Amino acid sequence: MTTARAFRISLGVLLAVHTIVSLVSYRVFTVRSQMPGDGTPVEITTPEQRVAGQTSFRVITGRKFTPVPVLFYICGGFAGLGAAALLWFTLGCGLGDVC
């Protein structure tokens, strides 16, 4: 097995594992909460919409909160894998590896 092939396989495995762990951590650590209130619509029509004969309403029933370290883990992991792939592509392909 060539070095380039081993790197591509390991990068693919790491990408798959990081994706699965990121999805699970996002689902586990994201907190969903109900908003207080009775769920009645609130009018949010802008003056421009009112002139055009349109109306806008919003009903807020809940919200989500994802901790910042989870977001940093997800983004940092994908950034690191992308940087590794970019580094291999720019340096490894120039050293005679089969890309």
N, C-alpha and C positions, 0 to 999 in steps of 0.2 A: 504494500500500500504506500502510495506516495505521500509526501508531506502535505501537499495541497489537498488531496482527497481526505486525509485524516483531519485536517483543519476544518474542511467543509462539513464533515460528519459531526465533529464535536461542536461546531458552531450551530448546526441545526438542532442537535440534542439540547444544547444550552438554551437556545431560543424557545424550543417547545417546553422545556421545564420551567423557564422563567415566565412564559405566558400563562401556564397553568397555575403556578404559585401566585402570580399577580392577580389573576381572576379570582382565585379563592380568597386571597387576603383582602381584595376589594369588597367581595361579598360579605365576608365575616366581619370586617372592621367598620363598614359603613353603617352609620346609625340613622334609622328612619324614625321620625317622630310626627305625631299628629299635632296640628296647629290648633290652638284654642279658638273657639267660635262655632257658629252653627252651619258654616259652609254656604252662606248666602253670597250671591254674586255682588261684586263691588264694581261700579262703573269707573272706567279709566279712560274715557273718551278724551282725546286731545281737541283743542279748538279747531285745528285743521280738519280733523275727522268730522266734527260736528257741522262745519260749514258744508262738507261734502255729503251730509246726510247719513253718515255712518256712526255706529256706536260700538264701543269695545267694553267687554266685561271680563273680570278675572275672578276665579274661585280658587282660593288657596286652602288646600286640605291637609297638606303635610310638607315636610322638608327632609333633605338628606344632608348628612355631614360625614365627610371622609377625612380622617386624621391626616395631617400634612406628612408625617413620616411614611405613611403608606403610599401617598402620591410620589414622594421623593424616591422611594424604593422602586416603584414601577417605572417612572421616567428615567431614573439613573441606570437601572438595569438595561433598558432598551437602548439608552445612549451608549452605555459601555459595550454592548454587543455590536451596535452599529459602528462604533469607533474601532473595535477589533476587526470587523469585516473590512472597513475602509483602509485601515493600516495594512492588513494582509493584501488587499487588492493593489494598493499603491506600492508597497515594498516587496511583497512576495512575488507578484507577477513580474516585477522587474528583475528578480534574481533567477529567473529561469524556471520557476514552478509552472506547471500547467494550470491555467486558470479555469 
